[in-house]
Amino acid sequence: MANTFKEIETSALRLSDKQRARLASRLLDSLEKRKEIGVEQAWLQEIERRNSEFESGEVELIPATEVMAKARSLLS
């Protein structure tokens, strides 16, 4: 892999400024997409955990109107 990386790096450095900027942008976008996938997976796990807690009776849902009323009273 080291040789391949070095070859790619050498080739990339031969590109024009505009081409290198475009390549850099695409590479950064690919990293961001991987990060987004990780965040999505974490949220799915959190949703599953919360749903399991609700279905098992471990937690009880509180109506939004109650939550908002309590929040307003605490803030005033």
CYANA upper distance limits for C-alpha pairs under 8 A (distance plus 0.5 A):
  1 MET  CA      5 PHE  CA      6.47
  2 ALA  CA      6 LYS  CA      6.56
  3 ASN  CA      7 GLU  CA      6.56
  4 THR  CA      8 ILE  CA      6.64
  5 PHE  CA      9 GLU  CA      6.50
  6 LYS  CA     10 THR  CA      6.50
  7 GLU  CA     11 SER  CA      6.62
  8 ILE  CA     12 ALA  CA      6.45
  9 GLU  CA     13 LEU  CA      6.65
 10 THR  CA     14 ARG  CA      7.09
 11 SER  CA     15 LEU  CA      7.43
 12 ALA  CA     20 ARG  CA      7.07
 13 LEU  CA     20 ARG  CA      7.81
 15 LEU  CA     19 GLN  CA      6.25
 15 LEU  CA     20 ARG  CA      6.31
 16 SER  CA     20 ARG  CA      6.60
 17 ASP  CA     21 ALA  CA      6.59
 18 LYS  CA     22 ARG  CA      6.75
 19 GLN  CA     23 LEU  CA      6.61
 20 ARG  CA     24 ALA  CA      6.47
 21 ALA  CA     25 SER  CA      6.59
 22 ARG  CA     26 ARG  CA      6.78
 23 LEU  CA     27 LEU  CA      6.67
 24 ALA  CA     28 LEU  CA      6.63
 25 SER  CA     29 ASP  CA      6.60
 26 ARG  CA     30 SER  CA      6.74
 27 LEU  CA     31 LEU  CA      7.04
 28 LEU  CA     32 GLU  CA      6.83
 29 ASP  CA     33 LYS  CA      6.74
 30 SER  CA     34 ARG  CA      6.96
 31 LEU  CA     35 LYS  CA      6.86
 32 GLU  CA     36 GLU  CA      6.69
 33 LYS  CA     37 ILE  CA      6.75
 34 ARG  CA     38 GLY  CA      6.94
 35 LYS  CA     39 VAL  CA      6.87
 36 GLU  CA     40 GLU  CA      6.65
 37 ILE  CA     41 GLN  CA      6.68
 38 GLY  CA     42 ALA  CA      6.71
 39 VAL  CA     43 TRP  CA      6.75
 40 GLU  CA     44 LEU  CA      6.71
 41 GLN  CA     45 GLN  CA      6.75
 42 ALA  CA     46 GLU  CA      6.72
 43 TRP  CA     47 ILE  CA      6.59
 44 LEU  CA     48 GLU  CA      6.68
 45 GLN  CA     49 ARG  CA      6.62
 46 GLU  CA     50 ARG  CA      6.64
 47 ILE  CA     51 ASN  CA      6.52
 48 GLU  CA     52 SER  CA      6.57
 49 ARG  CA     53 GLU  CA      6.76
 50 ARG  CA     54 PHE  CA      6.75
 51 ASN  CA     55 GLU  CA      6.60
 52 SER  CA     56 SER  CA      6.52
 53 GLU  CA     57 GLY  CA      6.78
 53 GLU  CA     58 GLU  CA      5.56
 53 GLU  CA     59 VAL  CA      6.24
 54 PHE  CA     58 GLU  CA      6.51
 54 PHE  CA     59 VAL  CA      5.69
 54 PHE  CA     60 GLU  CA      6.82
 54 PHE  CA     61 LEU  CA      7.96
 62 ILE  CA     66 GLU  CA      7.25
 62 ILE  CA     67 VAL  CA      7.32
 63 PRO  CA     67 VAL  CA      7.03
 64 ALA  CA     68 MET  CA      6.51
 65 THR  CA     69 ALA  CA      6.56
 66 GLU  CA     70 LYS  CA      6.64
 67 VAL  CA     71 ALA  CA      6.64
 68 MET  CA     72 ARG  CA      6.56
 69 ALA  CA     73 SER  CA      6.73
 70 LYS  CA     74 LEU  CA      6.70
 71 ALA  CA     75 LEU  CA      6.67
 72 ARG  CA     76 SER  CA      6.65
